[in-house]
Amino acid sequence: MVLKNSKEMAKLAIAGLEEKKANDIKILDISDVSVLADYFIIASGSNRNQVQAMADEVEERLYKAGYEQKQIEGYQTANWILMDYQDIIVHIFDEENRLFYDLERIWRDGKVVSEEELEA
């Protein structure tokens, strides 16, 4: 069962990613297959500056809403930034590393959800 605040966090993160023109945003509901989080949000950017800007925007929106970041990794290199908020985990890739790591395939047991489904 996905908690209401994880949906709210996911919506805020997605809005931040969209603000910075993220490519191919995917939302995976992993609540039934893992205790890691309720949602994985996966997106990619074209270059290091865009990937970092996307992470900055997500962090700012969630912080302003009162959500504490548990951990962030990969910000300096910006080929894969992992932002852990416990209930949601945001993965921001450059294009090459997104293809290489292919989290959508690895976590295919998770359910792909749309932004509209988050509203429900």
Backbone bond lengths (Angstrom), bond angles and torsions (degrees), N, CA, C in turn:
res aa  C-N    CA-C-N  psi(-1)  N-CA   C-N-CA  omega(-1)  CA-C   N-CA-C  phi
1 M - - - 1.465 - - 1.531 109.55 -
2 V 1.311 115.62 120.88 1.464 121.18 -179.06 1.527 109.53 -82.27
3 L 1.306 115.45 130.60 1.459 120.23 -179.99 1.520 111.51 -76.76
4 K 1.334 115.39 152.40 1.458 121.31 -178.59 1.529 111.62 -58.37
5 N 1.348 117.37 -41.09 1.460 117.54 -176.31 1.528 112.50 -69.39
6 S 1.331 118.56 -25.92 1.465 118.51 176.34 1.527 110.50 -70.27
7 K 1.333 117.02 -33.96 1.468 119.92 174.65 1.527 110.22 -65.23
8 E 1.326 115.66 -42.97 1.468 120.57 179.30 1.536 110.12 -63.00
9 M 1.317 116.62 -43.55 1.468 120.54 178.03 1.524 110.17 -61.57
10 A 1.318 117.00 -43.57 1.463 120.96 -179.64 1.525 110.65 -61.57
11 K 1.332 116.54 -43.28 1.475 119.85 179.53 1.530 111.34 -62.16
12 L 1.329 116.24 -41.97 1.470 120.29 178.66 1.531 110.95 -63.79
13 A 1.328 116.32 -43.99 1.469 120.54 179.93 1.530 110.51 -62.49
14 I 1.317 116.53 -43.37 1.465 120.82 -179.23 1.522 110.79 -64.89
15 A 1.326 116.52 -40.87 1.469 119.87 177.29 1.532 110.64 -60.10
16 G 1.326 116.42 -40.78 1.466 120.58 177.95 1.520 111.80 -64.85
17 L 1.325 115.94 -41.63 1.470 119.94 178.58 1.526 110.66 -64.66
18 E 1.327 116.10 -43.20 1.466 119.81 179.56 1.521 111.77 -64.52
19 E 1.334 115.92 -37.19 1.470 120.87 178.71 1.530 110.96 -57.79
20 K 1.328 116.48 -36.06 1.469 121.28 -178.64 1.533 112.04 -99.27
21 K 1.333 115.73 20.95 1.480 122.53 172.16 1.529 113.90 61.01
22 A 1.323 116.00 43.12 1.475 121.17 177.39 1.528 110.31 -60.93
23 N 1.313 115.81 147.89 1.455 122.06 176.80 1.525 110.21 -96.00
24 D 1.319 115.96 139.93 1.469 123.40 167.53 1.529 113.16 48.84
25 I 1.329 116.35 61.81 1.462 120.92 178.68 1.529 109.17 -73.50
26 K 1.329 115.64 127.07 1.462 121.29 177.65 1.530 108.38 -121.38
27 I 1.325 115.47 139.99 1.455 121.72 177.57 1.525 106.83 -117.02
28 L 1.323 116.41 119.98 1.464 120.98 177.90 1.519 109.51 -113.00
29 D 1.320 115.78 122.79 1.461 120.85 173.65 1.529 106.08 -85.43
30 I 1.323 115.78 108.75 1.467 120.50 -178.13 1.528 111.68 -108.44
31 S 1.332 116.46 12.73 1.475 120.45 -174.72 1.523 112.93 -61.94
32 D 1.328 117.63 -28.02 1.465 120.12 -179.71 1.524 113.27 -88.59
33 V 1.339 117.77 -11.13 1.464 120.09 -175.65 1.524 113.75 -116.97
34 S 1.344 117.44 -7.52 1.458 119.72 -177.39 1.522 110.80 -154.77
35 V 1.320 114.95 152.00 1.463 119.88 173.49 1.534 111.22 -94.79
36 L 1.324 116.56 0.81 1.472 120.76 -178.89 1.523 112.10 -61.35
37 A 1.342 116.07 -44.20 1.458 120.94 -174.73 1.519 108.42 -167.94
38 D 1.330 115.62 172.93 1.464 120.22 173.12 1.529 110.80 -85.28
39 Y 1.339 115.33 -40.67 1.456 119.98 -177.07 1.521 112.47 -131.08
40 F 1.316 115.42 142.64 1.454 123.55 162.13 1.528 105.22 -104.18
41 I 1.308 116.53 131.68 1.456 120.99 172.51 1.518 105.82 -115.55
42 I 1.313 115.79 123.89 1.463 121.68 -174.57 1.522 108.03 -120.69
43 A 1.328 115.63 131.53 1.466 120.33 178.49 1.518 108.21 -149.71
44 S 1.316 115.47 166.04 1.451 118.56 177.52 1.522 110.89 -138.13
45 G 1.322 113.40 158.60 1.458 121.79 178.36 1.516 109.70 -128.92
46 S 1.307 115.21 166.20 1.465 121.22 -173.82 1.524 113.94 -81.74
47 N 1.334 116.25 -27.54 1.470 118.63 -176.82 1.530 109.32 -152.81
48 R 1.325 114.79 172.47 1.468 121.92 -175.88 1.532 112.07 -56.39
49 N 1.333 116.64 -45.00 1.468 119.79 -178.11 1.524 111.75 -62.78
50 Q 1.330 116.63 -41.84 1.461 119.44 179.47 1.527 110.78 -67.04
51 V 1.325 117.51 -43.08 1.464 121.41 179.60 1.530 110.01 -59.72
52 Q 1.325 117.41 -44.23 1.467 120.60 178.62 1.533 111.17 -67.34
53 A 1.322 117.24 -39.40 1.465 120.68 178.52 1.528 110.84 -63.13
54 M 1.328 116.56 -38.35 1.461 120.53 176.96 1.527 110.29 -62.88
55 A 1.321 117.23 -45.13 1.463 121.39 178.42 1.528 110.89 -62.38
56 D 1.317 116.85 -42.99 1.466 120.94 179.22 1.526 111.31 -60.31
57 E 1.328 115.93 -43.66 1.468 120.94 -178.22 1.536 111.15 -66.31
58 V 1.319 116.53 -43.43 1.476 120.65 177.55 1.528 109.52 -61.23
59 E 1.327 116.30 -47.40 1.464 120.87 -178.65 1.530 111.03 -59.92
60 E 1.327 116.52 -44.04 1.464 120.52 -178.13 1.530 111.41 -64.59
61 R 1.330 116.97 -45.19 1.471 120.18 -178.64 1.526 111.66 -64.26
62 L 1.319 116.88 -43.34 1.465 119.59 -179.37 1.529 110.89 -69.97
63 Y 1.325 117.29 -37.70 1.460 121.19 178.44 1.532 110.73 -62.53
64 K 1.340 115.89 -45.81 1.471 120.33 -179.74 1.522 111.68 -63.20
65 A 1.340 116.54 -28.16 1.464 120.87 178.55 1.532 111.56 -85.17
66 G 1.341 116.67 -1.81 1.456 120.49 175.41 1.517 115.52 93.00
67 Y 1.334 117.24 13.76 1.463 120.22 -179.94 1.521 110.56 -95.28
68 E 1.325 114.92 128.07 1.457 121.03 -178.78 1.525 111.45 -86.94
69 Q 1.310 115.11 133.76 1.458 120.24 175.58 1.525 108.25 -81.11
70 K 1.319 115.44 128.72 1.467 119.74 178.90 1.522 109.84 -78.80
71 Q 1.324 116.27 -41.68 1.469 119.94 -175.40 1.526 109.55 -163.26
72 I 1.326 115.24 149.44 1.459 120.96 170.83 1.521 107.43 -134.90
73 E 1.322 115.33 137.43 1.464 120.20 179.17 1.520 109.44 -134.25
74 G 1.323 115.35 147.75 1.458 121.24 172.30 1.507 115.63 86.16
75 Y 1.342 117.57 8.54 1.465 119.37 -175.58 1.528 112.17 -62.48
76 Q 1.315 117.63 -42.73 1.470 120.35 -175.19 1.528 112.48 -63.70
77 T 1.329 116.62 -46.24 1.467 118.68 -179.03 1.522 111.47 -79.68
78 A 1.332 116.85 -31.37 1.463 124.01 174.56 1.525 114.28 58.82
79 N 1.358 117.27 26.84 1.464 116.30 170.52 1.531 109.89 -93.87
80 W 1.328 117.65 -20.88 1.467 122.73 170.32 1.519 106.90 -154.75
81 I 1.314 116.00 107.67 1.459 120.95 175.77 1.521 107.63 -99.91
82 L 1.333 115.21 125.45 1.455 121.20 177.85 1.521 107.69 -110.40
83 M 1.321 116.16 122.80 1.460 121.89 -179.28 1.530 107.88 -117.08
84 D 1.324 115.91 113.10 1.462 121.25 -175.32 1.525 109.74 -101.82
85 Y 1.323 115.43 116.65 1.460 122.17 175.97 1.534 111.03 -115.15
86 Q 1.301 117.01 24.47 1.468 126.13 -177.43 1.517 112.61 64.83
87 D 1.328 119.31 -63.49 1.457 121.00 -178.63 1.530 112.05 -76.15
88 I 1.316 115.64 -30.05 1.469 120.07 175.05 1.526 108.73 -131.06
89 I 1.324 115.11 150.32 1.463 120.86 173.50 1.524 106.71 -126.49
90 V 1.320 115.36 124.06 1.461 121.07 -178.15 1.523 107.87 -102.67
91 H 1.326 115.58 126.69 1.462 122.89 177.74 1.523 107.50 -112.95
92 I 1.319 116.80 118.04 1.464 120.96 178.14 1.522 107.59 -118.11
93 F 1.316 115.10 118.53 1.460 122.19 -175.14 1.518 111.83 -113.00
94 D 1.346 115.65 158.37 1.453 118.56 158.17 1.531 105.40 -80.88
95 E 1.316 117.38 165.57 1.473 121.03 -173.04 1.534 112.26 -58.88
96 E 1.318 116.36 -44.98 1.468 121.17 -175.91 1.531 112.23 -62.37
97 N 1.318 116.54 -46.80 1.468 120.08 -178.29 1.526 112.27 -71.85
98 R 1.314 117.00 -29.52 1.469 118.30 176.31 1.528 110.23 -63.39
99 L 1.314 115.99 -43.24 1.466 119.77 177.55 1.523 110.82 -64.98
100 F 1.316 116.45 -41.61 1.461 121.07 -177.13 1.531 111.77 -64.78
101 Y 1.331 117.29 -49.13 1.465 120.22 -175.35 1.529 113.01 -81.25
102 D 1.324 117.60 -28.32 1.465 123.48 172.07 1.531 112.85 44.51
103 L 1.340 115.72 57.90 1.467 120.24 -178.82 1.520 112.95 -60.27
104 E 1.335 116.82 -31.16 1.464 119.67 179.50 1.531 110.47 -59.90
105 R 1.332 117.04 -36.90 1.462 120.36 178.91 1.528 109.98 -74.24
106 I 1.324 116.96 -45.68 1.465 120.92 -178.27 1.534 110.72 -60.62
107 W 1.310 116.99 -38.00 1.466 121.96 -177.38 1.533 111.42 -103.95
108 R 1.319 116.85 32.41 1.467 120.61 -176.26 1.520 113.49 -63.62
109 D 1.340 118.02 -16.04 1.463 120.05 175.27 1.533 111.52 -73.18
110 G 1.319 116.32 -16.44 1.462 120.22 174.31 1.520 109.36 -73.54
111 K 1.316 116.01 158.71 1.458 121.06 -178.32 1.528 109.29 -97.56
112 V 1.327 116.38 124.14 1.462 120.30 175.42 1.521 107.39 -72.27
113 V 1.330 115.86 126.51 1.465 120.06 178.98 1.525 109.40 -120.23
114 S 1.315 114.95 154.21 1.468 120.37 178.97 1.528 109.11 -94.23
115 E 1.322 115.45 166.27 1.474 119.35 175.84 1.527 110.07 -60.37
116 E 1.335 116.06 -36.23 1.465 120.53 -179.91 1.532 110.46 -62.21
117 E 1.311 117.09 -38.85 1.463 120.36 179.06 1.533 112.18 -66.01
118 L 1.327 117.20 -27.91 1.459 120.12 176.39 1.524 110.49 -67.85
119 E 1.323 116.79 -28.41 1.462 121.21 -179.38 1.527 111.59 -71.59
120 A 1.341 116.09 -25.60 1.482 120.35 -175.14 1.510 112.46 -69.26
